[in-house]
């Protein structure tokens, strides 16, 4: 069992940032006409072949620090860059770093992306009585087990006993964002019950990219009958 922590801590995040995948959302009241059919068309079929994806950072400050050290750049100039970044500000190029301005810019791409892990699986899902229910198999680590979605209302229910309605993910083709989102939906569920000792702080995201690829991710910090568990799963597939 993992060490206890406040169940209502900051929401664990997917790109997708929204994962959050760096996408913005609108309230479920603003879901466009015909959203139910589109949502159902994006959800996986039974035995859906999927790739397990993983988060990757395109840059770490460690790489910049190592490069400047290797070329004998100024420790003071490097320290200024690190402090500026830690304050959430854009650092300014300093020739004392010992690298070119173009190289310096290449180290400032602090994007988070997702990429294939090299692992794949056939997704165990069951469509029955108007609901889609996720099962479990090797590689899924129980993250989605028992999660189900009402195919008519879009309501998400989780094993911890709580539910949430979807909101729409706004399309996004900004090259500075992590993913080129064409359409998508997101469920955020945060609740707890001190009597049952159940609680959940989670986010399920379903995105279709401009490439046609579908991304399904679920990350959650949950408590079931007093047992705390944390997990994340990111899957990619095509329909």
Secondary structure, 3 states (H helix, E strand, C coil): CCCCCCCCCCCCCCCCCCCCCCCCEECHHHCCCCHHHHHHHHCCCCCEEEEEEEEEECCCHHHHHHHHHHCCCCHHHHHHHHHHHHCCCCCCCCHHHCCCHHHHHHCCCCCEEEEEEEEEEEECEEEECCEEEECCCCCCCCCCCCCEEECCCCCEECCCCCEECCEEECCECCCCCCCCEEEEEEEEEEEEECCCCEEEEEEEEEEEECCCCEEEEEEEEEEECCEEEEEEEEEEECC
